[in-house]
Amino acid sequence: MGEYDYLVVIPARGGSKRLPRKNLLPLAGKPLIQWTIEAAKKSIVGSNVVVSTDDEEIATIARSAGADVPFLRPKELAGDSVTTIDVIKDVIYRLGISDNIVLLQPTSPLRTEQHINEAVALFEEKQANAVVSVCEIDHPVEWSNSLPNDHNMDNFISNDVRNIRSQDLPTRYRLNGAIYIAKTKVLLKESSFLIGKGSFAYPMKRNVSVDIDDKTDFFFAEALMSHK
C-alpha cells in the first residue's frame, strides 16, 4: 500500500423494508454485517474500519467483530431517503478527513479481503480519483426494453440485433455494489463515487457479486457460501 491513509466506512442502518433487520440476519453462521467487517479488517486498509449505524444491536455486533463504532448515527440520517454520501459526509465531519474513503456495503458478503486489496492496488497503480467494482451483466442489454400498456412486443428488440448471437454482442458491465474507493476531497466535491474523470472499474465475477436486497438474494448468497 502507498503512503496515503484510508478510512473504511461500512453503513448499516437498523431499518430495512424489503428484508427487515437484514444487516443482522444470520448468514452461514454469522450476522450479515460481520462478513464485511472481517473482510475489511483482514485487508490492507483494515486499520481504520468504522461502522455508521443508528442501531444499538448492530453497533454491539460490529464492535465484537472488530470495527469501530465511535457514535450512533442521528435519526435524521437513518431514513429511507438518506443517501450513502450523506452518511459518509457525516462520518468525515465527525472523525476528520482521511486521504481516501473506502465504502463497503454489508449487503455484499461474498466480497473478500483479496477483492478489497486488489481494488486498492488498482486505485494506487492508476493514481485514480475513484475505483468502483463492477461485474458482467447476466444478459445482453439489447435483449431488454420497456413495455407499452398492452405489453405488445412489436418493437421490443431492434432489427439490428435480432439475429445476432448473444456471444457476438459486446460484453457489458454493471455496478455490483461491493467496493467503492475515492479520494476524499474529490468525493466531497462531487458528492459521488461515480466521478467522470480519473475513475476506473474493478471487475469482479458474478458469483461473488450478490447484493442482498430481499429474501431471494439472501438465499442465493447462502447457497453460494454453502457451495464454497
KACOR-V561562 format. One record per residue. N is the residue number from 1. SS is DSSP state (~ for helix, > for strand, _ for the rest). OMEGA is omega in whole degrees, 0 to 359 (999 if undefined). Layout:
N:SS:OMEGA  N:SS:OMEGA
This chain:
1:_:184  2:_:188  3:_:186  4:_:180  5:_:184  6:>:170  7:>:177  8:>:180  9:>:177  10:>:181  11:>:183  12:_:178  13:_:184  14:_:183  15:_:175  16:_:186  17:_:186  18:_:181  19:_:186  20:_:177  21:_:189  22:~:182  23:~:180  24:~:182  25:_:181  26:>:178  27:>:181  28:_:173  29:_:180  30:>:171  31:>:185  32:~:184  33:~:183  34:~:179  35:~:180  36:~:178  37:~:182  38:~:178  39:~:180  40:~:183  41:~:180  42:~:185  43:_:181  44:_:176  45:_:189  46:_:183  47:_:184  48:_:184  49:>:184  50:>:173  51:>:175  52:>:181  53:>:175  54:_:193  55:_:182  56:~:181  57:~:177  58:~:179  59:~:180  60:~:179  61:~:182  62:~:179  63:~:181  64:~:178  65:_:175  66:_:180  67:_:173  68:>:172  69:_:188  70:_:180  71:_:171  72:>:181  73:_:179  74:_:184  75:~:181  76:~:177  77:~:182  78:_:182  79:_:182  80:_:186  81:_:182  82:_:181  83:_:177  84:~:178  85:~:176  86:~:181  87:~:180  88:~:178  89:~:178  90:~:178  91:~:181  92:~:182  93:~:180  94:~:189  95:~:183  96:_:186  97:_:166  98:_:181  99:_:187  100:>:177  101:>:172  102:>:177  103:>:177  104:_:181  105:_:183  106:_:180  107:_:177  108:_:188  109:_:182  110:_:173  111:_:186  112:_:176  113:~:178  114:~:178  115:~:179  116:~:180  117:~:181  118:~:179  119:~:178  120:~:178  121:~:177  122:~:179  123:~:182  124:~:179  125:~:181  126:_:187  127:_:190  128:_:166  129:_:180  130:>:171  131:>:182  132:>:181  133:>:180  134:>:170  135:>:178  136:>:176  137:_:185  138:_:184  139:_:180  140:_:178  141:~:179  142:~:180  143:~:180  144:_:180  145:_:171  146:_:179  147:_:173  148:_:183  149:_:181  150:_:176  151:_:176  152:_:183  153:_:183  154:_:182  155:_:186  156:_:180  157:_:181  158:_:176  159:_:182  160:_:184  161:_:187  162:_:183  163:_:177  164:_:178  165:_:182  166:~:181  167:~:178  168:~:177  169:_:182  170:_:173  171:_:180  172:_:186  173:>:175  174:>:172  175:>:178  176:>:173  177:>:188  178:>:186  179:>:173  180:>:177  181:>:178  182:>:169  183:>:187  184:~:182  185:~:178  186:~:179  187:~:180  188:~:180  189:~:185  190:~:185  191:_:180  192:_:171  193:_:180  194:_:184  195:_:188  196:_:186  197:_:177  198:_:178  199:>:181  200:>:179  201:>:170  202:>:183  203:>:175  204:_:178  205:_:182  206:~:185  207:~:173  208:~:185  209:_:179  210:_:178  211:_:190  212:_:179  213:_:181  214:_:184  215:~:180  216:~:178  217:~:182  218:~:180  219:~:179  220:~:179  221:~:179  222:~:179  223:~:179  224:~:179  225:~:179  226:~:179  227:~:180  228:_:999
